[in-house]
Amino acid sequence: MTGHRIVRSARRMRLRPALIGLLAALAVATPIVSAPAQSTLRCGPFTQEALPPPAPRDNVHARERFEQIKAAVRTQPHKILFLGDSLTERFDEPVWQAHMAPRGVLNAGVSGDRTEHLLWRLTHGNLDGPPPRAVVLLIGTNDLGHGRSPDLAAEGIRANLLHLRQRLPDARILLLGLWPRADLPKLQEHHEIDMVNRLIAACDGGAVTYAEIGGLLLEPDGRLLPQISPDRLHFSGPGYARIAPRLDALIDQLLAER
């Protein structure tokens, strides 16, 4: 009910002028929250530890990339946003053109981003275009790389999911599990990537589809070969070629469900 309607109703009930003014003020000050803004997830919270607040990156490349994405979401035709860090931004170009581009996917990755950096981008312009039909989300490996616990990394991913559900209530979301890496022995010894993936897998359902495709990058014995990941973190063209067909199928299914 608007302030004007409340005032008219209050006058019909012969309420005191001071009370009428109070009711009108409350009507203006109290926001009406629409149903989409109440969107929730089936998972978490994963920790009671406070998340790092959303923050921009103090890095020339990151700032330039943020501006490029902000302009692209407004001007370039796309059906899908692929949000992430360097694993997205540095997606092999020939593989991208053969698989992602024909599906209308916009590369919205920024190298070095952690979950709080992506959340800042999403609230400062990287969603300010026509709503995409779907979103692919791959983020969180840099949280682990900076020493955060799997619980906190998973909660940072969940914070981005919550924002996407609220901001894009009609979009389908493909949540990708973290991909393997072998550059930090601690992550392997403590199975931290697996721990994050087990947590965020619980977010599957409703508008969110979880998929763990990182195993396609490994050999049958679990090794990450130099031909697939020369620096044991990022991936080569042959690496992206391994996962592209599975991504194709997941994205096609996502669009078919709209």
N, C-alpha and C positions, 0 to 999 in steps of 0.2 A: 504494500500500500504506500502511495506517495505521501509526502508531507501535506500537500493541499487536501487530499482526501481525508487524511487524519484530522486536520483542522475542521473541515466541514462536519465530519461525524461527531467530533467533540462538541462543536457548537450546538448540534441538534440535541445532544445529551445534556446541554446547559452546564458544562463544566466551567470552572473558574478560568479566567484569561491566562493566569500564570501557568496553570496545568496544561492548557491548550498549547502555549508556547513551548513547554518542555517536551510534550509529545511530538510536536513538529520538528524540534531540534534533534530528537532521538531518531526520527525517521530519516533525516538527512545524513546523520552521522553513522548510522548502521548500514554497512554495505549488504546488498543482496547477493549471496553466493550462488552461482548457477550450478547445476548438477555436474557438468564436466569438470569444474574446478575441484570437485570432491573425489576425483578418480583416485583409486588406491591400487595397491599391488597385493599379490598373495604371499609375498615373501617379506621377511625381516620384521622389525629392524634386527641387524646382525650384531650390533654392539651398542653399548651406552656411552662409549667414548665419543667426545665431540669431534665432528668432522672439521677439517680445515675450511674456512669460509671461502666462497667463490672469489676468485682473484684473477686478474689479467696477468699475462706473462711479461716480464721485463726483458724482452728479447726482440731484436729488430726483425728477425725472420717471423717469429710468432705474431708480432703486431701486423706485419705486412700480410701474412697469410689470413689472419682474422679479417682484415679489411677486404681481401680478395673474396673470401667466402661470403661475407656480408653482401657484397655487390652481386655475387653470382646467384645467391638464393632469390634475389629480387629480379634478376634480368635473364638468367639462363633457364630455358625450359627443362624441367626435371620431374620425375615421378617419385624418386627416392633420394633421401639424404644418407650418405654413408659417413657417420660421425666417428672420430677416433683420433689417434695420435700418429706417429710416424709409420706404423704398420698400414695405416690407411693412406696417408699422404704419399708415401713412397711405393704404393701399389705399382707393380710393373706396368709400364705404359702400354706395350703391345697387348698384354693380357687384359688390361682394363678396356682397351678399345674393342677387343674381340668379345668380351663378356659383359662388362658393366655398362659401357656407353650405349649399346643397343637397347638396354633395359631402362634407360633414362635415369641412371644413377649419377648423382653429383658427389664428387670427392670433397668431403668436408673434414678432412683430417689435418691436424697440426702437429708436427714433430715435437716431441718433448712434453706434450700435454699430460697432466694428471687429471683426476676426476674433477677437482675443484676448478681447474682451468677450463675444461669443457663446459661445466655448469655456468661459469661466468660468460663464456661465449654465447651460450644458448639464451641467456637473459639480456644480452647486450647487442643483439642484431643478427646472429647467425640462424635465427628462425623467422626473421622479418620479411618473409616473402610469401607467395602462394603456398598454402599448406600442402606438404607432400602426401602422397598416398601411403607411403611407408618409410620407415627409418631403419637403417642397420646401425647397431651400436657395438663398437669394439673399443673398450677403454679400460684402464686399470693396471696394465703391466708396469707403467712407470711409477704407480703408487708403491708397488712391491719393490721396485728398483731403488726407491728412496727410503727403504727400510720400514714401511708401514706394515702392520699386521694384515693377514688375510681378511680378518673380520672388518677392519677399517677400510681396506680396499674394496671389499664387497659392498660396504655401506655407502661408499662414494659412488659406486656404480648404481646402486639403488636410488640415490638422490637424483642422479641424472634421469633414470627411468621415471621417477615420480614427476619430475618437471615435464618430461616429454608427454606423459599421459595427461597432465593438466593443460599443457599448451596445445597439444595436438590430439584431442580426444577421439578423433575419427581415424587416426593413422594406425596402421599395424606396425609393430616393432619387432625386428629380428635382433635378439640379444645374443651375441656371440660369446662363447667362453673364451678365456684368455688362451693365446697360442703358446706353444712351448718355447722356451729359451734356455740356453746353456751357458750364458756368459757369467752368471752368478751362482757358484756352487751352493750357496746357502738356500736358494730357492728350490734347487733340486733335492738337497738333503732333507729339507723339511716339508717337501711336497706342497709348497705354498700355492703354486698355480692350481693344483688339483683342489686344494682347500677352498680357494676363491670360487672355482667353478662349481663345486658341490653346493656352495651357499647360493649363488645366483641362479642355479638351475631351478631352485624353488620358485623363482619369479615366473616360470612358464605357466601360461594359461590366460584366457581372456584375449586381450589385444596383444599380449607379449608371447612370442615364440622363442624359446631358448634352443640353441644349437651349439654343440661342441664339435668343431671340425678340425681342431688343431692336430689331432692324431694323424690326419692325412699327410702332415709334414714330416712325420717320423718314419724311420725304418721299422720293419717288423720286430726288431730287437730293442726298439725304443730310442735309437740314436738319432741325433740331428746332424745330418751330413753337411760338410762345408759347401757342397754343390747346391744345397738347399738354403743354407743360412751361413754365408761366408763369415759374418762376425758373431755368429751364435745368438743373434737377437733379431736382426732384420732378415728379409727373405729375397732370394733371387727370382729371376723370371721363372725358372723351373719350379721353384717353390710355390709361387702364386698360381702357376699352371696346374699344380696338383689340387688346389682347393677351389679353383674357379668353377668347375662343373658342379660341385656340390653347392656352392653359393648360388649359381644360376638356378638350380632346382628349388632352393629355399626361397629365393626372391620371387620366382614365378608362382610358387604356392602362396606366398604372402599376398601378391597382387590378385590372385584368383579368389582369395577369401574376402576381399573388399566388396 
